[in-house]
Structures are given as C-alpha cells and as structure tokens.
C-alpha cells in the first residue's frame, strides 16, 4: 500500500500514525527527497528505502505514537555509512538523509442529534473544521441531500444518520464523540440523555434548552437510576449565555464555540 492510500485508511479507521518524508538527501541514498511512508504501532506502509534508515525512522515514529498527546513534527538525520553508529545493521550508501516525521492524529468526532434550524446552522459552522461530523435525526426530510447541500464544501467528514430511534446511533459513533442533544421532541431528548449516560465511550454530552427543561429531565433521569455524579456529565444549557440573540444562527455560534473549547480541552487532557 502506498503512503497516500495508507493515510486514507488510517483516517477511515480512526487510527493514529506518523507520516515520514525524506526532505533532504546528501550524497547517495536509497530514495530521493519526497519519498514517504506511514508508520503505525504495528505497520510500515510505503518505504523510504529500507535498512537502517527506515528502521531508525520507524523507531522514532513509534516513540512519537507512544507519547501522550499529538506532538510537534520532528526531524531525524541518518548517516548511511559503515562508520556511523547503527542499531539496525550497516547501510553504506555513503550519503546522509534527513527525514520529517509528522503525526497523523485521529480527528475529533461530534454528533448532533436533531437537525432542525439550530442543528443545521451548527453543522454549517462545525463542518468548516477537521472533524468527523455525525448528523442524526428521526425525520428523513431533515437529512434530505438538498437540505444538506450547504455542507457540500465541508472540511469535516459529514455522516448523516436517519434513525427512527436515534439512541441506537449513540452506539455507532466513535469513542470520545462529543454529543449534542437538540431534537424537536423533548421525549426524544430525554431518551437520548438516558442512553448517553449509559454509554461509557462518549466525550461530553450537551443538552439544549432552559433550566426548567433540565429540572424536569433531571427528575426523570434520577427516577431512571442515574446518580448525581452521572447527571453532572450533561452540560445544559449549552452555548454562551452572554451572547445576545435567540435566532438559530446566533445560538449555533455559541454552541459551536463551546464544542470547540471542549475538543481543545480533551486534547490538552490527553497531552498531560
């Protein structure tokens, strides 16, 4: 598999990796500048020339993968000489190679449950970011391709889910997904909150609505057996209360800001 296909596969499988690129060659070397490979915890996909050069780069890449959080790009210089110290055998082409190692981090995932006016405006904002964006609604017309055409130029990978029982989708979204509950039906909302609290793989859980709505939901969720520490996982109301305006676009700006802050916070926690 070449490096380009490997990057696509890792992105689809939500696995981290390191892209290794030959950026400079002095003298003789197995590959020219521009050669690339992708290193994962268990694989090397593509090649920058084999031998000590490739093994040394793979070792450094796996050290990066083993570190906490996505690190900054690194450079490594390998001398291809029988007089140079080597951990992986002699490679005596006579040159020197400098490689750049760049982390291919797993993209954050956000799931919007409810693609009404606010949901669509929120999707338009979040679609401009490097995300996996899941759009869920029990109403097929809300996910009509013509309605979602405003997302055709998305940077994010957009995944629509028409789900008559939206709670099922909670089990399908990736680990660490940030969930936003904003459907048209309060009964659907409370069912989603109940199911989300029973999932151990989710990130943050946000619920749109008033304090009165949350008071009713809180009592219902307590009756379903959820303890106070579990209920604290649900953030409500979502958005920025200091932002004036109740139109969908304004609400969406506030919610998007909070989601992006949560994503940044989660990344910082991993890096510690």
C-alpha positions in Angstrom: 0.0 0.0 0.0 1.4 3.4 -0.9 1.6 6.2 1.7 -1.4 8.2 0.2 -3.7 5.2 0.4 -2.4 4.5 3.9 -3.2 8.0 5.2 -6.8 7.5 3.8 -7.1 4.1 5.5 -5.9 5.4 8.9 -8.3 8.3 8.7 -11.2 5.9 7.9 -10.2 3.5 10.6 -9.6 6.3 13.1 -6.1 5.1 13.9 -3.1 7.4 14.6 0.1 7.2 12.6 3.2 9.1 11.6 3.9 10.4 8.1 7.7 10.1 7.4 9.0 12.2 4.5 12.6 12.3 3.1 13.2 16.1 2.9 16.9 16.2 2.1 19.5 13.8 0.6 23.2 14.5 0.6 25.3 12.1 -1.5 23.9 8.6 -2.3 20.7 7.3 -0.7 18.1 4.6 -1.5 15.4 7.1 -2.2 15.2 10.7 -3.3 13.8 13.7 -1.4 10.0 13.4 -1.4 9.8 9.7 -0.7 7.2 8.9 2.0 6.0 6.2 4.3 3.4 5.9 7.0 4.2 4.2 10.4 1.6 2.9 12.8 2.1 1.0 16.0 2.3 -2.3 14.1 2.9 -1.5 10.4 5.1 0.4 8.0 3.2 1.3 4.9 5.2 2.5 1.9 9.0 2.8 2.0 11.8 5.4 2.2 14.4 2.9 1.3 14.6 0.1 3.8 17.5 -0.8 6.0 18.8 1.2 8.9 17.3 4.4 7.6 13.8 3.1 7.5 14.1 1.2 10.8 15.5 4.2 12.6 12.7 6.4 11.3 10.1 3.8 12.3 11.6 3.6 15.8 11.4 7.4 16.2 7.8 7.4 14.8 6.6 4.8 17.3 8.2 6.8 20.1 6.1 9.7 19.0 3.0 7.5 18.9 3.7 6.3 22.4 3.9 9.8 23.8 0.9 11.4 25.5 -1.0 13.6 23.0 -0.2 14.6 19.4 3.3 16.1 19.4 5.0 18.6 17.2 6.7 17.5 13.9 10.3 16.1 14.4 13.3 15.7 12.2 15.8 12.9 12.1 19.1 12.8 10.3 20.6 9.3 9.4 24.1 8.8 8.1 24.4 6.0 5.6 28.0 5.0 6.4 29.6 1.9 7.7 31.4 4.1 10.2 28.2 5.6 11.6 26.6 4.0 14.8 23.6 1.9 13.8 21.0 -0.1 15.7 19.7 -1.9 12.6 22.6 -3.1 10.6 25.0 -1.4 8.2 23.8 0.8 5.3 26.8 2.1 3.5 25.3 4.1 0.5 27.7 6.9 1.5 25.1 9.6 1.9 23.1 11.4 4.6 19.3 11.6 4.8 17.1 14.0 6.7 13.5 13.0 7.3 10.5 14.8 8.7 8.1 13.0 11.0 4.5 14.4 11.3 1.8 13.0 13.5 -1.4 11.9 11.8 -3.8 12.3 14.7 -7.3 10.9 15.0 -9.8 13.6 14.2 -12.3 14.6 16.9 -15.9 13.4 16.4 -19.1 15.4 17.1 -22.6 14.0 16.9 -25.6 16.4 16.5 -28.9 14.8 17.4 -31.6 17.0 15.9 -31.1 18.7 12.5 -33.7 21.4 12.9 -32.9 25.1 12.4 -30.2 25.3 15.1 -28.8 21.9 14.3 -28.3 22.8 10.6 -26.7 26.2 11.5 -24.4 24.4 13.9 -23.5 21.8 11.3 -22.6 24.6 8.9 -20.1 26.0 11.4 -18.6 22.8 12.6 -18.3 21.5 9.0 -15.5 24.1 8.5 -13.3 22.2 11.0 -11.2 19.0 10.8 -13.9 16.8 12.4 -15.9 13.7 11.9 -19.4 15.2 12.0 -22.4 12.9 12.6 -25.8 14.4 11.8 -28.7 12.4 13.4 -32.5 12.9 13.0 -35.6 10.7 13.3 -37.1 12.7 10.4 -35.9 11.8 7.0 -36.7 15.2 5.4 -34.3 16.9 7.8 -31.4 15.0 6.2 -32.5 15.4 2.6 -29.5 15.8 0.4 -30.9 19.1 -1.0 -31.2 20.5 2.6 -27.6 19.4 3.4 -26.2 20.8 0.2 -24.9 23.7 2.2 -22.3 21.3 3.6 -21.0 20.1 0.3 -17.8 22.0 0.7 -17.2 20.8 4.2 -13.7 20.3 5.6 -15.2 17.8 8.0 -16.3 14.3 7.1 -20.1 14.5 7.3 -22.1 11.3 8.1 -25.9 11.6 8.1 -27.9 9.1 10.1 -31.7 8.8 9.6 -32.7 6.9 12.7 -36.3 6.5 13.8 -34.8 5.5 17.2 -31.9 8.0 17.5 -30.5 6.4 20.7 -29.2 3.5 18.5 -26.7 5.8 16.8 -25.0 6.5 20.2 -23.6 3.0 20.0 -22.3 3.7 16.5 -20.4 6.9 16.9 -16.6 6.8 17.7 -15.1 6.7 21.1 -14.8 10.2 22.6 -17.5 11.7 20.4 -18.9 14.9 21.7 -22.7 14.6 21.7 -25.2 17.4 21.3 -28.9 16.7 22.1 -31.2 19.2 20.3 -34.1 17.3 18.8 -37.6 18.6 18.0 -39.1 16.3 20.7 -38.4 16.6 24.4 -39.3 12.9 24.9 -36.6 12.1 22.3 -34.2 14.4 24.1 -34.7 12.8 27.5 -34.4 9.3 26.0 -31.1 10.3 24.3 -29.8 11.7 27.6 -30.7 8.5 29.4 -29.0 6.4 26.7 -25.9 8.7 26.6 -25.4 8.4 30.3 -25.3 4.6 29.9 -22.6 4.8 27.3 -19.0 4.7 28.6 -17.3 5.7 25.3 -18.7 9.2 24.8 -17.0 12.5 25.4 -19.1 15.5 26.5 -22.9 15.5 26.5 -24.6 18.8 25.8 -28.4 19.4 26.0 -30.1 22.5 24.5 -32.9 24.1 26.5 -33.9 26.1 29.5 -33.3 25.5 33.2 -36.9 24.5 33.6 -36.5 21.8 30.9 -33.4 20.5 32.7 -35.2 20.4 36.1 -37.8 18.1 34.5 -35.2 16.0 32.8 -33.1 15.7 36.0 -36.1 14.3 38.0 -36.8 11.9 35.2 -33.2 10.7 34.9 -32.9 10.3 38.6 -36.0 8.1 38.5 -34.3 6.0 35.8 -31.5 5.3 38.3 -28.8 7.9 37.4 -26.8 9.2 40.3 -25.8 12.9 40.7 -22.3 12.4 39.5 -23.6 10.8 36.3 -26.1 13.7 35.8 -23.2 16.1 36.1 -21.9 14.8 32.8 -24.7 16.6 31.0 -23.9 20.2 30.3 -27.0 22.4 30.0 -27.9 24.9 28.8 -25.3 24.8 26.0 -23.9 27.8 24.3 -22.7 31.2 25.5 -25.3 32.9 27.8 -23.6 36.2 27.4 -24.2 36.1 23.6 -27.4 38.1 22.8 -30.0 36.8 20.4 -32.1 33.7 20.2 -32.1 33.2 16.4 -30.7 29.8 15.3 -27.5 31.3 13.8 -26.6 33.1 17.0 -27.4 30.1 19.2 -25.3 27.9 16.9 -22.3 30.2 17.2 -22.4 29.9 21.0 -22.8 26.1 20.9 -20.0 25.7 18.3 -17.6 27.8 20.5 -18.4 25.6 23.5 -17.9 22.4 21.4 -14.6 23.6 20.0 -13.4 24.5 23.5 -14.4 21.0 24.8 -12.4 19.5 21.9 -9.4 21.6 22.8 -9.7 20.7 26.5 -9.9 17.0 25.7 -6.8 17.2 23.6 -5.0 19.0 26.4 -6.0 16.3 28.9 -4.6 13.6 26.7 -1.4 15.5 26.3 -0.8 15.7 30.1 
